[in-house]
Amino acid sequence: MRKGIDMNDSGNEKPALLIIDMVKDTFKESEKLPITPWAKQIIRPINDLIDGFRKNEWPIVFSTDAFHRQDFIFRARMKPHSLAGTKGAEVIEQLNRKEEDLWLPKPRFSAFFKTGLDRWLQDRDVTLCAVTGIATNFCILTTILDSICYDFKTVLVEDCTAASSEKIHRQTLDNYRRNPIYPLLKVATSKELMRKLTGKESIGHG
């Protein structure tokens, strides 16, 4: 068990940035997905956050759906997408991913489900996960809750996440702004996060 660290003692935190499901299938204009325009709006703030983490040499993880057509989850309304090994399951090129970043395909919604992410983070002494990407009410939600279950303090980064509508996004954020495990689980903007981690604002979007 890792020793707990006061959330307010930002200098002692070892954060990791988790970027969830920013894959090419979601950004296909021909699909006319409701989430696409909202997902486009978070590319720039995520890149700004990537720059801040890279400057501080903190780990960056791109975790993406890698489904199979026969998967149980496709027996419902959801259509097969982000299939393992296809171009559509790759990280979009607009994000500043580098070779040293971890690209972690995931078989279900949470970045922690059967991926070994918890051990990878623990091996790097990570104490806090900053979670970004899509969708706020689904893969982001399952990831933040699993992050807490693996004893990582967790920040849901509100301006770096999106859902299929602004209403759904805001409702999910509001549900977790005050919660029984606050401040271990927090909702914050990217600027608030970086200010807490570094003691100064170090990312550029307005």
Phi and psi in degrees as GROMACS dihedral restraints (atoms count N, CA, C in turn):
[ dihedral_restraints ]
;  ai    aj    ak    al  type     phi  dphi    fc
    3     4     5     6     1   -76.7    20    10
    4     5     6     7     1   146.1    20    10
    6     7     8     9     1   -68.0    20    10
    7     8     9    10     1   133.3    20    10
    9    10    11    12     1   -68.5    20    10
   10    11    12    13     1   148.1    20    10
   12    13    14    15     1  -125.8    20    10
   13    14    15    16     1   135.5    20    10
   15    16    17    18     1   -58.7    20    10
   16    17    18    19     1   127.5    20    10
   18    19    20    21     1   -58.6    20    10
   19    20    21    22     1   -26.9    20    10
   21    22    23    24     1   -82.6    20    10
   22    23    24    25     1   -12.6    20    10
   24    25    26    27     1   -91.9    20    10
   25    26    27    28     1    73.3    20    10
   27    28    29    30     1   -63.5    20    10
   28    29    30    31     1   -28.4    20    10
   30    31    32    33     1   -65.7    20    10
   31    32    33    34     1   -19.5    20    10
   33    34    35    36     1   -96.5    20    10
   34    35    36    37     1    -4.6    20    10
   36    37    38    39     1   -75.8    20    10
   37    38    39    40     1   144.7    20    10
   39    40    41    42     1  -118.5    20    10
   40    41    42    43     1    96.9    20    10
   42    43    44    45     1   -89.4    20    10
   43    44    45    46     1   158.2    20    10
   45    46    47    48     1  -128.9    20    10
   46    47    48    49     1   144.2    20    10
   48    49    50    51     1   -99.0    20    10
   49    50    51    52     1   121.6    20    10
   51    52    53    54     1  -107.1    20    10
   52    53    54    55     1   122.5    20    10
   54    55    56    57     1  -113.8    20    10
   55    56    57    58     1   114.5    20    10
   57    58    59    60     1  -105.4    20    10
   58    59    60    61     1   123.5    20    10
   60    61    62    63     1    60.0    20    10
   61    62    63    64     1    31.7    20    10
   63    64    65    66     1   -86.9    20    10
   64    65    66    67     1    73.7    20    10
   66    67    68    69     1  -110.0    20    10
   67    68    69    70     1   160.3    20    10
   69    70    71    72     1   -61.6    20    10
   70    71    72    73     1   -36.2    20    10
   72    73    74    75     1   -56.7    20    10
   73    74    75    76     1   -35.9    20    10
   75    76    77    78     1   -71.3    20    10
   76    77    78    79     1   -23.0    20    10
   78    79    80    81     1  -103.2    20    10
   79    80    81    82     1    11.5    20    10
   81    82    83    84     1   -73.0    20    10
   82    83    84    85     1   115.3    20    10
   84    85    86    87     1   -61.3    20    10
   85    86    87    88     1   -32.7    20    10
   87    88    89    90     1   -65.3    20    10
   88    89    90    91     1   -23.5    20    10
   90    91    92    93     1   -79.1    20    10
   91    92    93    94     1   -21.5    20    10
   93    94    95    96     1    51.3    20    10
   94    95    96    97     1    46.2    20    10
   96    97    98    99     1   -73.6    20    10
   97    98    99   100     1   137.9    20    10
   99   100   101   102     1   -58.8    20    10
  100   101   102   103     1   -29.2    20    10
  102   103   104   105     1   -79.4    20    10
  103   104   105   106     1   -19.7    20    10
  105   106   107   108     1   -57.0    20    10
  106   107   108   109     1   -51.0    20    10
  108   109   110   111     1   -62.2    20    10
  109   110   111   112     1   -33.0    20    10
  111   112   113   114     1   -72.6    20    10
  112   113   114   115     1   -38.3    20    10
  114   115   116   117     1   -64.7    20    10
  115   116   117   118     1   -36.3    20    10
  117   118   119   120     1   -61.6    20    10
  118   119   120   121     1   -34.7    20    10
  120   121   122   123     1   -69.6    20    10
  121   122   123   124     1   -19.3    20    10
  123   124   125   126     1   -97.7    20    10
  124   125   126   127     1     0.5    20    10
  126   127   128   129     1   -61.9    20    10
  127   128   129   130     1   -49.6    20    10
  129   130   131   132     1   -62.4    20    10
  130   131   132   133     1   -50.2    20    10
  132   133   134   135     1   -62.7    20    10
  133   134   135   136     1   -32.8    20    10
  135   136   137   138     1   -65.5    20    10
  136   137   138   139     1   -42.8    20    10
  138   139   140   141     1   -61.9    20    10
  139   140   141   142     1   -38.6    20    10
  141   142   143   144     1   -62.4    20    10
  142   143   144   145     1   -40.7    20    10
  144   145   146   147     1   -67.8    20    10
  145   146   147   148     1   -40.2    20    10
  147   148   149   150     1   -56.2    20    10
  148   149   150   151     1   -45.3    20    10
  150   151   152   153     1   -60.1    20    10
  151   152   153   154     1   -41.6    20    10
  153   154   155   156     1   -65.0    20    10
  154   155   156   157     1   -41.5    20    10
  156   157   158   159     1   -68.6    20    10
  157   158   159   160     1   -40.6    20    10
  159   160   161   162     1   -64.7    20    10
  160   161   162   163     1   -38.5    20    10
  162   163   164   165     1   -60.9    20    10
  163   164   165   166     1   -33.2    20    10
  165   166   167   168     1   -95.0    20    10
  166   167   168   169     1     3.6    20    10
  168   169   170   171     1    59.0    20    10
  169   170   171   172     1    39.9    20    10
  171   172   173   174     1   -95.1    20    10
  172   173   174   175     1   148.0    20    10
  174   175   176   177     1   -63.6    20    10
  175   176   177   178     1   144.2    20    10
  177   178   179   180     1  -126.8    20    10
  178   179   180   181     1   129.0    20    10
  180   181   182   183     1  -124.5    20    10
  181   182   183   184     1   125.9    20    10
  183   184   185   186     1  -102.1    20    10
  184   185   186   187     1   112.4    20    10
  186   187   188   189     1  -113.0    20    10
  187   188   189   190     1   125.7    20    10
  189   190   191   192     1  -132.4    20    10
  190   191   192   193     1   146.5    20    10
  192   193   194   195     1   -56.9    20    10
  193   194   195   196     1   138.3    20    10
  195   196   197   198     1  -139.7    20    10
  196   197   198   199     1    73.2    20    10
  198   199   200   201     1   -86.5    20    10
  199   200   201   202     1   173.3    20    10
  201   202   203   204     1  -128.9    20    10
  202   203   204   205     1   148.0    20    10
  204   205   206   207     1   -55.7    20    10
  205   206   207   208     1   -32.5    20    10
  207   208   209   210     1   -86.3    20    10
  208   209   210   211     1     5.0    20    10
  210   211   212   213     1   -60.7    20    10
  211   212   213   214     1   144.9    20    10
  213   214   215   216     1   -52.3    20    10
  214   215   216   217     1   -39.5    20    10
  216   217   218   219     1   -64.2    20    10
  217   218   219   220     1   -19.5    20    10
  219   220   221   222     1   -90.1    20    10
  220   221   222   223     1    10.5    20    10
  222   223   224   225     1   -84.8    20    10
  223   224   225   226     1    -0.7    20    10
  225   226   227   228     1  -109.8    20    10
  226   227   228   229     1  -149.3    20    10
  228   229   230   231     1   -73.3    20    10
  229   230   231   232     1   -28.4    20    10
  231   232   233   234     1   -69.0    20    10
  232   233   234   235     1   130.6    20    10
  234   235   236   237     1   -83.7    20    10
  235   236   237   238     1   151.1    20    10
  237   238   239   240     1   -56.6    20    10
  238   239   240   241     1   133.9    20    10
  240   241   242   243     1  -157.9    20    10
  241   242   243   244     1   167.3    20    10
  243   244   245   246     1    46.1    20    10
  244   245   246   247     1    52.7    20    10
  246   247   248   249     1   -78.5    20    10
  247   248   249   250     1   137.5    20    10
  249   250   251   252     1   -53.4    20    10
  250   251   252   253     1   131.3    20    10
  252   253   254   255     1    86.3    20    10
  253   254   255   256     1    -2.3    20    10
  255   256   257   258     1   -98.0    20    10
  256   257   258   259     1   161.1    20    10
  258   259   260   261     1   -61.0    20    10
  259   260   261   262     1   -35.4    20    10
  261   262   263   264     1   -63.8    20    10
  262   263   264   265     1   -19.8    20    10
  264   265   266   267     1   -92.5    20    10
  265   266   267   268     1     4.1    20    10
  267   268   269   270     1   -86.2    20    10
  268   269   270   271     1   154.6    20    10
  270   271   272   273     1   -65.4    20    10
  271   272   273   274     1   138.3    20    10
  273   274   275   276     1   -62.3    20    10
  274   275   276   277     1   146.9    20    10
  276   277   278   279     1   -73.8    20    10
  277   278   279   280     1   -15.9    20    10
  279   280   281   282     1   -71.9    20    10
  280   281   282   283     1   -14.5    20    10
  282   283   284   285     1   -89.1    20    10
  283   284   285   286     1   145.6    20    10
  285   286   287   288     1   -84.0    20    10
  286   287   288   289     1    65.0    20    10
  288   289   290   291     1   -84.3    20    10
  289   290   291   292     1   138.3    20    10
  291   292   293   294     1  -121.7    20    10
  292   293   294   295     1   164.3    20    10
  294   295   296   297     1   -60.3    20    10
  295   296   297   298     1   -31.8    20    10
  297   298   299   300     1   -76.0    20    10
  298   299   300   301     1   -14.0    20    10
  300   301   302   303     1   -72.5    20    10
  301   302   303   304     1   152.2    20    10
  303   304   305   306     1   -86.9    20    10
  304   305   306   307     1   123.9    20    10
  306   307   308   309     1  -101.6    20    10
  307   308   309   310     1   117.1    20    10
  309   310   311   312     1  -123.2    20    10
  310   311   312   313     1    94.3    20    10
  312   313   314   315     1   -63.1    20    10
  313   314   315   316     1   144.1    20    10
  315   316   317   318     1  -128.9    20    10
  316   317   318   319     1   140.5    20    10
  318   319   320   321     1   -81.0    20    10
  319   320   321   322     1   -14.6    20    10
  321   322   323   324     1  -140.3    20    10
  322   323   324   325     1  -157.7    20    10
  324   325   326   327     1   -76.0    20    10
  325   326   327   328     1   -43.5    20    10
  327   328   329   330     1   -78.5    20    10
  328   329   330   331     1   141.3    20    10
  330   331   332   333     1   -67.0    20    10
  331   332   333   334     1   -15.0    20    10
  333   334   335   336     1   -94.9    20    10
  334   335   336   337     1   -12.8    20    10
  336   337   338   339     1   -75.4    20    10
  337   338   339   340     1   109.8    20    10
  339   340   341   342     1    54.9    20    10
  340   341   342   343     1    36.5    20    10
  342   343   344   345     1  -116.7    20    10
  343   344   345   346     1   -15.8    20    10
  345   346   347   348     1    76.7    20    10
  346   347   348   349     1    11.7    20    10
  348   349   350   351     1   -61.7    20    10
  349   350   351   352     1   -38.1    20    10
  351   352   353   354     1   -57.8    20    10
  352   353   354   355     1   -44.8    20    10
  354   355   356   357     1   -68.5    20    10
  355   356   357   358     1   -39.9    20    10
  357   358   359   360     1   -59.6    20    10
  358   359   360   361     1   -42.7    20    10
  360   361   362   363     1   -69.6    20    10
  361   362   363   364     1   -42.9    20    10
  363   364   365   366     1   -62.8    20    10
  364   365   366   367     1   -38.1    20    10
  366   367   368   369     1   -63.1    20    10
  367   368   369   370     1   -20.7    20    10
  369   370   371   372     1  -105.7    20    10
  370   371   372   373     1    14.6    20    10
  372   373   374   375     1    59.8    20    10
  373   374   375   376     1    29.1    20    10
  375   376   377   378     1   -69.6    20    10
  376   377   378   379     1   138.4    20    10
  378   379   380   381     1  -116.2    20    10
  379   380   381   382     1   -17.2    20    10
  381   382   383   384     1  -142.2    20    10
  382   383   384   385     1   135.6    20    10
  384   385   386   387     1  -110.6    20    10
  385   386   387   388     1   124.8    20    10
  387   388   389   390     1   -99.1    20    10
  388   389   390   391     1   118.2    20    10
  390   391   392   393     1  -107.2    20    10
  391   392   393   394     1   127.8    20    10
  393   394   395   396     1  -133.9    20    10
  394   395   396   397     1   169.2    20    10
  396   397   398   399     1   112.0    20    10
  397   398   399   400     1  -147.4    20    10
  399   400   401   402     1  -137.7    20    10
  400   401   402   403     1   160.6    20    10
  402   403   404   405     1   -96.7    20    10
  403   404   405   406     1   144.4    20    10
  405   406   407   408     1   -51.2    20    10
  406   407   408   409     1   -42.9    20    10
  408   409   410   411     1   -89.7    20    10
  409   410   411   412     1     5.2    20    10
  411   412   413   414     1  -133.5    20    10
  412   413   414   415     1   -87.0    20    10
  414   415   416   417     1   -71.5    20    10
  415   416   417   418     1   -31.3    20    10
  417   418   419   420     1   -67.2    20    10
  418   419   420   421     1   -46.5    20    10
  420   421   422   423     1   -61.4    20    10
  421   422   423   424     1   -47.5    20    10
  423   424   425   426     1   -64.3    20    10
  424   425   426   427     1   -34.2    20    10
  426   427   428   429     1   -70.0    20    10
  427   428   429   430     1   -42.9    20    10
  429   430   431   432     1   -66.9    20    10
  430   431   432   433     1   -36.8    20    10
  432   433   434   435     1   -70.4    20    10
  433   434   435   436     1   -38.8    20    10
  435   436   437   438     1   -66.6    20    10
  436   437   438   439     1   -36.7    20    10
  438   439   440   441     1   -57.9    20    10
  439   440   441   442     1   -45.5    20    10
  441   442   443   444     1   -63.1    20    10
  442   443   444   445     1   -40.5    20    10
  444   445   446   447     1   -63.7    20    10
  445   446   447   448     1   -26.7    20    10
  447   448   449   450     1   -92.8    20    10
  448   449   450   451     1    14.3    20    10
  450   451   452   453     1    69.3    20    10
  451   452   453   454     1    32.5    20    10
  453   454   455   456     1  -103.3    20    10
  454   455   456   457     1   130.9    20    10
  456   457   458   459     1   -61.3    20    10
  457   458   459   460     1   147.5    20    10
  459   460   461   462     1  -139.6    20    10
  460   461   462   463     1   136.5    20    10
  462   463   464   465     1  -121.3    20    10
  463   464   465   466     1   122.4    20    10
  465   466   467   468     1   -86.8    20    10
  466   467   468   469     1   113.0    20    10
  468   469   470   471     1   -87.7    20    10
  469   470   471   472     1   106.1    20    10
  471   472   473   474     1   -68.6    20    10
  472   473   474   475     1   -33.5    20    10
  474   475   476   477     1   -88.7    20    10
  475   476   477   478     1     2.5    20    10
  477   478   479   480     1  -119.0    20    10
  478   479   480   481     1    18.3    20    10
  480   481   482   483     1  -131.5    20    10
  481   482   483   484     1   158.2    20    10
  483   484   485   486     1  -153.7    20    10
  484   485   486   487     1   157.1    20    10
  486   487   488   489     1  -128.9    20    10
  487   488   489   490     1  -172.6    20    10
  489   490   491   492     1   -74.8    20    10
  490   491   492   493     1    -9.5    20    10
  492   493   494   495     1  -152.9    20    10
  493   494   495   496     1   156.6    20    10
  495   496   497   498     1   -63.9    20    10
  496   497   498   499     1   -35.7    20    10
  498   499   500   501     1   -61.9    20    10
  499   500   501   502     1   -47.8    20    10
  501   502   503   504     1   -63.3    20    10
  502   503   504   505     1   -42.0    20    10
  504   505   506   507     1   -58.2    20    10
  505   506   507   508     1   -50.4    20    10
  507   508   509   510     1   -66.5    20    10
  508   509   510   511     1   -39.6    20    10
  510   511   512   513     1   -61.7    20    10
  511   512   513   514     1   -41.4    20    10
  513   514   515   516     1   -65.7    20    10
  514   515   516   517     1   -45.0    20    10
  516   517   518   519     1   -59.2    20    10
  517   518   519   520     1   -46.5    20    10
  519   520   521   522     1   -64.1    20    10
  520   521   522   523     1   -32.0    20    10
  522   523   524   525     1   -62.8    20    10
  523   524   525   526     1   -26.4    20    10
  525   526   527   528     1  -114.7    20    10
  526   527   528   529     1     4.6    20    10
  528   529   530   531     1   -64.3    20    10
  529   530   531   532     1   -42.7    20    10
  531   532   533   534     1  -123.1    20    10
  532   533   534   535     1   120.5    20    10
  534   535   536   537     1  -145.0    20    10
  535   536   537   538     1   165.3    20    10
  537   538   539   540     1   -61.0    20    10
  538   539   540   541     1   -19.8    20    10
  540   541   542   543     1  -112.0    20    10
  541   542   543   544     1    16.6    20    10
  543   544   545   546     1   -62.9    20    10
  544   545   546   547     1   137.1    20    10
  546   547   548   549     1   -96.6    20    10
  547   548   549   550     1    14.6    20    10
  549   550   551   552     1   -64.4    20    10
  550   551   552   553     1   -33.3    20    10
  552   553   554   555     1  -117.5    20    10
  553   554   555   556     1   119.5    20    10
  555   556   557   558     1  -130.8    20    10
  556   557   558   559     1   153.9    20    10
  558   559   560   561     1  -107.1    20    10
  559   560   561   562     1   130.3    20    10
  561   562   563   564     1  -153.7    20    10
  562   563   564   565     1   157.7    20    10
  564   565   566   567     1   -77.5    20    10
  565   566   567   568     1   165.2    20    10
  567   568   569   570     1   -63.2    20    10
  568   569   570   571     1   -37.0    20    10
  570   571   572   573     1   -65.9    20    10
  571   572   573   574     1   -43.3    20    10
  573   574   575   576     1   -61.2    20    10
  574   575   576   577     1   -41.5    20    10
  576   577   578   579     1   -60.7    20    10
  577   578   579   580     1   -51.3    20    10
  579   580   581   582     1   -67.0    20    10
  580   581   582   583     1   -34.3    20    10
  582   583   584   585     1   -63.1    20    10
  583   584   585   586     1   -39.3    20    10
  585   586   587   588     1   -69.9    20    10
  586   587   588   589     1   -39.6    20    10
  588   589   590   591     1   -76.7    20    10
  589   590   591   592     1   -33.2    20    10
  591   592   593   594     1  -113.2    20    10
  592   593   594   595     1   -15.4    20    10
  594   595   596   597     1    83.5    20    10
  595   596   597   598     1     5.8    20    10
  597   598   599   600     1  -155.5    20    10
  598   599   600   601     1   158.0    20    10
  600   601   602   603     1   -79.6    20    10
  601   602   603   604     1   125.0    20    10
  603   604   605   606     1  -133.3    20    10
  604   605   606   607     1    14.3    20    10
  606   607   608   609     1  -123.4    20    10
  607   608   609   610     1   154.8    20    10
  609   610   611   612     1   -99.4    20    10
  610   611   612   613     1   -13.6    20    10
  612   613   614   615     1   -77.5    20    10
  613   614   615   616     1   153.5    20    10
